[in-house]
Amino acid sequence: MNDALPTRSRLVAAALEAAGVGGQIIVLPDAASTAALAAAALDIEVGAIANSLVFWSDDEPLLVMTSGAHRVDTKGLAERLGRGAIRRATPEQVLAATGQPIGGVAPTGHPAPLTTIVDEALAAFPEIWAAGGTPHTVFPLTFDELVRLTGGTVARVD
């Protein structure tokens, strides 16, 4: 593991290694706290960014791994999943649920597993990129690795 990584990213790297995901976390020179910034920094399509969005639903955090090209339709997603209302988590709720700041939430490395939804649109990309625990860190993986890593449910989110 890379000791030069920020502490939160080292936790993510350990979780990736334990899960057998080979993508290495890289540190970007500038923050990539939005899908558009990450895509520009990596010179890839914004749709290939697996954007980690934390919501609150049924009194628990809900992690939605969505394509950077999509906005989550919270009402439609709640209906499709048979859940109560889905609301954007506060920055404090995001940090408590993930141990990671908004703009850097990884799909793994959290204090406890999160109920996760994975945007089916990410399957269109042979390689996707996700945040590595901070706004400056990212890593590559495949759609199948993302689903396995998160134990996520694949669904349409837009």
N, C-alpha and C positions, 0 to 999 in steps of 0.2 A: 504494500500500500504506500501511497505517496505521502510522506510526512510533511511536505510543503503545502498540502491542502488545508483549508480552514477546518476547524474541529467538526463543524456540522457536516462538512463534505466527507470527512474521514468516516463518520458514522454511516453515511450513505454508501461509500465505497466498500465498507465492511459488509453491509447488507447485500450489495450487488455481488460481491465475491461469494458470500454464503449461498446465494441463490443461483450461482453459476452463470451470471450475466457478465460477459466479457468486456463490455464497453468500459473504457477508462474515463474518469472524470477529468475534464480539462478546465483550466482557469482562464477566463477571458479577461483581456485588459480593461474592458469597460463593462459596466453592469448591463445585463441582458434581462431586466426585470419584466419585460413584456415579450410576447411571442414575436412581434415585429422586430424588436431590438435583437433578440436571439437569432432570428432568421437572417437578419442583415449581417450580424457578426460571423455567422457560419456560412454565409452565401448559399442558403438553401431556401426552398419555398416555405412560406409561413405555415402552410398546412402540415408540414412535416415536424412542426414543433408540438410536442405533447405538453400542453399547457396544464399545470396542476392548479385547479381551482377548488377551494374548500368552501363548502356550504354547510348549513345547519338544517337538519330535517329530522323529525320524529325524536327530538331531544338528543341527537348525536351528530357528530361531524360526518360529512359525506364528501369524499374526495372525488372530483370529476376530472378525469384526464381527457381533455378535449383537444381536438385539432386546433392549432393556432388560427386557422381560417374560420372558426365557428364561434358563435356566441351561444351560450347555453340557454335553451328555452326552459326555464325552471318550472313553469306551469305544466308544459307538455311532458317534461321528464318525470315530474311527480306523478302525473296521471299514468304514464307508461310503466312506472315502477310500482304503482300502488302505494305511494308514500304520501304523507302529509305535505304541507307546503315546504318548498325548498327555498331557503333564504341565504344570501351571501353571509358568510361568517365574518365576524369582526376581526381586526388584526390580532386582538388578544386571544380570541378563540382559535385562530389559525396557529398561532405560536404554541398555545397549550396543547392542541391536538397533534401537531406535527413536530414541534421543537424547532421549526424552521420559519424564517420570516417570509411574509408575502413577497412575491417576486423571485423567490428562490426555493419554493416548496418542491421537493423531490417526490417521486412516487413511492419511496421507501425510506427506511431509516427513521421512522417515527417511534415515539415512546410505546405505542401499542398499535396493532393493525387497525386500519380504517376501512370502513365500507367504501368500496371504490367502484366507480362506473368508468368504463373505457369507451371513448367515442369510436364507433365503428368506422368512421371516416379515416382514422389513422391506419387502418389495414391497407389502404391504397399506396402506402409508401414503404419501399424496401428497407429504409432506415429512418428512424425517427429520433429526435433529440429531446431530452427532458432536463429540467433543472437538477442540479446536484447538491441542493441544500443551502445555497446562497445565491444571490443575484449575479454573482460572477462565475458560477460553475455550472457546467452542463456535461451530459454524457450521451452517447449513442446507444440505441438498442433497437430490436425489431418489435413489431406489433405483438407477436406471439410471446416474446420475452416480457413485454409490458403487462400483458394479461396474466401471465404466470407469476411474475414478480409481485403484483398487487393482489392476486386472487380476485381480480375485478370481473364485473359483469359487463359484457359488451352490449352497448345500446346506442341508439340514435340520440344525440343530445341537443341538436339544433331544431 
